[in-house]
Amino acid sequence: MALSGRAQITVVKPIPARATVTVNASKSAGAPIPRTIFGSFLEPIGNSTYNGLWAELLVNPSLEENLWSAKNLQALVHERPELVESSALGLPLPWEPLNAKQGNRYEPRWGHAANSWRSLVVIAVSGQPTGIEQEVYLPVQRTLAYKGSFFARHLSGPSKLTISLRKRNSSDLLASVTIDASADEWKKYDFQLQLPEGELQRLEPADFVVELNGDERVDLDQVSLMPADALDGLDPDEVSMAKAMETPLVRFGGNFTSSYHWRDGIGPRDRRVSMLNIAWGIPEYNTFGTDEFLHFCDLIGAEPQVALNLGSGTPQEAAEWVRYIDEHWRRHSGLFWELGNELWGDWNVGWPTTDEIAGRTLAFSKAIRAVDPTAKLIATGGDPDWFHSWNEHQLSNPAGTFDYLSTHFVVTNTQTKLTHPSIDFMTQAAFALPVELGRKLRADQQQIDEHPEFAHRAHVAFTEWLFIGHRDGVPSFRNMGGAVDTAGFFNMLMRNADLVPISDMTGIMEFAGIWKNHGQVYGAPGYYAFRMYSTAHPAQPIEAVSNSGSYSVKNGVGRLPDIEDVPYLDVTAALDASKRTLSLFCINRSLNVDIPADIAIQDFAAGANAEVQTLRSASVSDENDEDEPERVSPVINQERVSRGRMQHVFPHESVTVITLRTAVSR
């Protein structure tokens, strides 16, 4: 069906009235599937760490300035215009005055702060409550207990401070505690707050307040508020959902890598300096640093995969970080280390030219190998659609410089070769992308194998992948269409396990992963697709043949515009390590046709029932959010299997995992 001009979707083979799927458990369909294709990706961007995984409820707890880029500051003030007045009074954003009618009762001070560079003097109005407040969203659906701390330096007058939680823009107290902060030098004060049952509802905002009375003057710094059930600073809901993914790797990296200095994020948290995250124009408090990252990995059962600073960093700094993590992690050696992130991009601080990249990679490799000879090194490679020239420079290095070349594919599905594409065209073109990616990866590996120093020793590490859409109805990382893209990507990876043994989905927090808004944690549809695949534990791909029809794309998504022979029903089958569980990973890419299928399982003694997980929704655009956190989530059913045969109807635009287990022990 031609859509416009040269852009078209061509039906190669029509969808039959009834498809057949034949799976043969005795026929291998490729290399063993490493668990590491189910890696994930964590970067301090948006609310992924701060205001997300990191359970701190306050923004800018150190009362600093210059923590946002002008663009992000403009967006913050646009969203909350009341902060214009706060800024005029000298308050650090997003803090507000308790009573704006009192006028100028605040003075920022530099050079004698308890933390970082700046503190805030609050000057009370005699007989009137004076102080600062900040809007917070508390996870009251999970806990009513909160704990916190602040640093204070008493200057004059009375010395008592009241810490409270109140209804938003109201004097109605939810919980409060009074503390005598009488020390005239910086001192840390701890507090606890307990909310009454039912007084604050899920998603309802509250105010956190620091209040003075009388004619008191006090210097404040480093204020903190956390749920009492935080796991050494980590949000327990996000940790629980991350653990359920069973991801074996968490990549700590991204654009922030090229200006990140790891020593800023170790040592006592109260002494770590807040600064601007240059890559994303947002605050970097450094309270989530190396030790906290390792703690997170430990809690969810994942191994750390760390991207090193090859932008503004030095080989010595990188080697010392390797040594530090080796000494503080359970394995002590042999971890995955990425030598920079997207160093070909001028958005990365200190990006090297093509003439510099090989030498810089070699210098860092030598420094790391000297500390840990068993380290697994991932050098920065090019993206699948343009890698050749960049990778050729990297492959000029001596043997052993690296074990993998990275590749990324962060693509905008709405950027097609056609100027005015239809929603349906963009959707079918987006669904086809993983198929063509698999073909590109073959060419990537072929180039590596053409260099004797790396042939059959180095492979591809897909350390970032993400599908973005900027129009309603088009697959994007937050919606159901993004889940179909995610599943298609995993089907492609399982078929190319010999080429790509490492993959990190963007991301474990936000994007296609776990979100937190207004205190509510939830997963994107792509999170559930990831979990459906990872928890099935595929280990050995086996033959799966389907006659469900196929289509081709011409002038589609600009990065990979022409894609031939895309199956409507994409089926990959695999056994687990015990060979007692067989899983079918199925994607229906059709936009409007449910596909009934007869499924035959050969050489596998399946039990009488199959477990069927189905991820689908009424629209590709459907998302989960804080109001409906499980709007799009898997439905699990049992279906009959008789003599190795079963029937199933695959809904259009859906992801299905069918799990069969042996009836008898083998």
C-alpha angles and dihedrals in degrees: 000000000000113000105186135338111315095346113097150145110226121198105226096179120006121236107264123233086249124015127211126218119191120190122188112194093192094060118079115220099195147315122338112277112245117218088231093078084076094064121135138209133235124187131159095251127130108340096325096117109003110049085012128047090007104074098215107129098199126080117220094006091174092059094235135156131224095037095128132055115243090256094053092042089053090051091049093052092043090055093044110027092177087076090072088073091046090056092048088057092053095253118147110244133284090021117103134201116259089225115016091188090072090072123204108011097136135081125183113216130199133202102029102060125142088224132022115333110311140054131176128238114210117200113199125219109233111254094006131092109252128179149094133287140186133199112246137179112217124203091235090156086070108027141005095194122093135176134191150151143216139191119235138179114197113224107173146328125027116357106212122113127189119215114196149162115222140174109276112279090354139105090226106123120221096176136342143177131191119219129190103226098182102145112116091208126058111291132170117235123194127206142176130212128195120196121212118247115270099003096108122038130215110277092014114130123234135186124243107210137194106193135188129193134196118016094316124151120198138170112225132195143158102020117186136186123180138165108263090234094059112134099237088312099326125116106249094210092054091045091051093050091045091051090052089060090065090214111176096203136037115195113212102200148080135132091324087065094079093065101028118116109195097210089067087068102051134076128042109352093222089062099047114112124241115224144155118287095224096198096058105018094239135114120285106196093176090220087118100059138137098306092047091048091051090047090053091050090049093050094053097038096246133134120237119249109188130196111214127218107258091157109066095354133094133230090247093053090050093048091051090052089051089051092048094051093043088054094047100041127078096242098050093199146022097054126149115263124184116212098221134317126263090333089172089069122089090213088076116088111250095005111186124232120242088260090056103040099080094049093045091050091050094049092052092043092055092048092050096043088054089058098037117012090186095056114129107226126205113195121204110266134179128266119271094256099053109013103122105088096040094045091049089064092050092048090057087077121101121268114282095028089118140356099211140024113220125227131187133199113190102160135176107224093202094060100091133160088246114083097216108023123177122244091248092051093051091047096052091044090051093049089054096055098090090055093058092041089062090056092048091052090059089060091047092055092043090060090051091050091052088069110075092208091062105022111132089350101077125051140175124281113198095206098169132026129162138156117215129190127185100191132069110258096027122110112263135162094265100048141064091264088059089056090056089051090049093052091046089053092053092048088053092048093050089054091049101041090129090062104033114036093161129054132163119196117216102266149000087188119042123342105058092350139058122339136192123198126167091351095307119117120207142152130247115237087256089060089061093046089053091049094048090055101038097047092052087069098216109197109163124030115222134192116288120173124187132179095199098129132252144226139206131223127217124189093000128141106000097235092057106009103164119053125168131208104002112181116233090210106039111193127183119177129198142170122225121238093271092050088225095104125058121189131193115205107202135183125185106204095180112117096214113005124091107210118219112203141188108220122202121191115198129195094006122103097221122191124240096270136048124204110230121196114190126189113192142126140193091262139023085232096060114121139180118240141164092279094052106017094175102036089124112034136129122284114211123209139164119236130188123257118195122185091337094310133109140160127226138170113221111210118228116266093013145129120223132181116192115194123196125183129198117264092217135027117267 
